[in-house]
């Protein structure tokens, strides 16, 4: 008799949920929620990033997961499209491809790294300044 199949790592939906909560926390200016998605080792740098991004009038910040691959025991890599829009500046979202490294601890997945995908290009919405 065979035992249970080993976990294949996080499902795309699970990673999408993690990144949705992370993005929503940024838009809501919820520092604790923003940091909750991240590996504790990233928190000091992420606090600085959060403080800087909280100063930007973001109209949108979202991720669309396009793939998840298990890379080792308790580790995975996700590919995602990051879309963002600056209120009063962008008429549409700017997008860029990201690669996110993930680690599982105590049944939870955390982002341990976030970088531009190799060869990623940004696609910008119209950058027309709104007039008052």
C-alpha positions as CSV (number, residue, x, y, z in Angstrom):
1,X,0.0,0.0,0.0
2,X,1.3,3.4,-0.9
3,X,1.5,6.3,1.5
4,X,0.1,9.8,0.8
5,X,1.6,11.7,-2.1
6,X,4.1,14.3,-1.0
7,X,2.9,17.9,-1.0
8,X,3.4,19.5,-4.3
9,X,4.0,22.9,-2.7
10,X,1.6,25.8,-2.7
11,X,-1.2,25.8,-5.2
12,X,-1.5,28.8,-7.4
13,X,-4.7,29.8,-5.6
14,X,-2.9,29.7,-2.2
15,X,-0.1,31.9,-3.5
16,X,-2.6,34.2,-5.2
17,X,-4.4,34.6,-1.9
18,X,-1.2,35.4,0.0
19,X,-0.3,38.1,-2.6
20,X,-3.8,39.5,-2.7
21,X,-3.7,40.0,1.1
22,X,-0.2,41.6,0.8
23,X,-1.4,44.0,-1.9
24,X,-4.6,44.9,-0.1
25,X,-2.6,45.7,3.1
26,X,-0.4,48.1,1.1
27,X,-3.4,49.8,-0.4
28,X,-5.0,50.0,3.1
29,X,-1.8,51.3,4.6
30,X,-1.8,48.3,7.0
31,X,1.9,47.8,7.8
32,X,1.3,44.7,9.9
33,X,-0.8,43.1,7.2
34,X,1.8,44.0,4.6
35,X,4.6,42.5,6.6
36,X,2.6,39.3,7.5
37,X,3.2,37.9,4.0
38,X,7.0,38.2,4.3
39,X,9.7,36.1,5.8
40,X,10.8,37.7,9.1
41,X,14.3,38.2,7.7
42,X,12.9,40.6,5.2
43,X,10.9,42.7,7.7
44,X,13.5,45.4,8.3
45,X,14.0,46.3,4.6
46,X,10.3,45.7,4.0
47,X,9.3,48.3,6.6
48,X,11.4,50.9,4.7
49,X,9.8,49.8,1.4
50,X,6.3,50.1,3.0
51,X,7.0,53.5,4.4
52,X,8.1,54.7,1.0
53,X,5.2,53.2,-0.9
54,X,2.7,54.5,1.7
55,X,3.7,58.0,0.6
56,X,2.7,57.3,-3.0
57,X,-1.0,57.8,-3.9
58,X,-1.5,54.3,-5.2
59,X,-4.8,53.7,-7.1
60,X,-4.0,50.0,-7.6
61,X,-1.5,47.4,-6.6
62,X,-2.2,43.8,-7.5
63,X,-0.6,40.6,-8.5
64,X,-1.7,37.9,-11.0
65,X,0.1,34.6,-10.4
66,X,1.0,33.0,-13.6
67,X,2.8,29.9,-12.3
68,X,4.2,28.1,-9.2
69,X,7.0,25.6,-9.1
70,X,8.2,23.6,-6.2
71,X,12.0,24.1,-5.9
72,X,12.8,22.0,-2.8
73,X,11.4,20.8,0.5
74,X,9.2,23.6,1.8
75,X,10.3,25.9,-1.0
76,X,8.7,27.2,-4.2
77,X,9.0,29.9,-6.8
78,X,6.1,31.9,-8.2
79,X,5.9,33.9,-11.3
80,X,3.5,36.9,-11.2
81,X,2.4,40.0,-13.0
82,X,2.5,43.0,-10.8
83,X,0.1,45.8,-11.8
84,X,0.1,49.2,-10.2
85,X,-1.4,52.6,-10.9
86,X,-0.5,56.0,-9.4
87,X,-3.7,58.0,-8.6
88,X,-3.9,61.2,-10.6
89,X,-1.0,60.2,-12.9
90,X,-1.7,56.8,-14.6
91,X,-4.8,56.4,-16.6
92,X,-4.2,52.6,-16.7
93,X,-2.1,50.1,-14.8
94,X,1.6,49.7,-15.4
95,X,2.6,46.0,-15.3
96,X,5.8,44.1,-14.8
97,X,6.7,40.5,-14.4
98,X,8.1,39.4,-11.0
99,X,9.6,36.2,-9.6
100,X,8.8,35.5,-5.9
101,X,10.6,33.0,-3.8
102,X,8.5,31.3,-1.2
103,X,9.2,29.2,1.9
104,X,6.9,27.2,4.2
105,X,7.1,27.4,7.9
106,X,4.6,26.0,10.4
107,X,2.1,25.4,7.6
108,X,2.3,28.9,6.3
109,X,3.9,30.2,3.1
110,X,6.0,33.4,3.2
111,X,7.7,35.5,0.5
112,X,11.4,35.2,0.9
113,X,12.5,37.1,-2.2
114,X,10.9,39.3,-4.9
115,X,12.8,40.3,-8.1
116,X,12.1,41.3,-11.6
117,X,11.7,38.3,-14.0
118,X,14.7,37.8,-16.3
119,X,14.1,39.9,-19.4
120,X,10.9,41.5,-17.9
121,X,9.7,44.6,-19.5
122,X,7.4,47.1,-17.9
123,X,4.2,47.8,-19.7
124,X,2.9,51.3,-18.7
125,X,-0.6,52.5,-18.9
126,X,-0.9,56.1,-20.2
127,X,1.2,58.4,-18.1
128,X,-0.9,61.4,-18.6
129,X,-1.0,63.8,-15.6
130,X,-4.6,64.5,-14.5
131,X,-5.5,68.2,-14.3
132,X,-7.3,69.6,-11.2
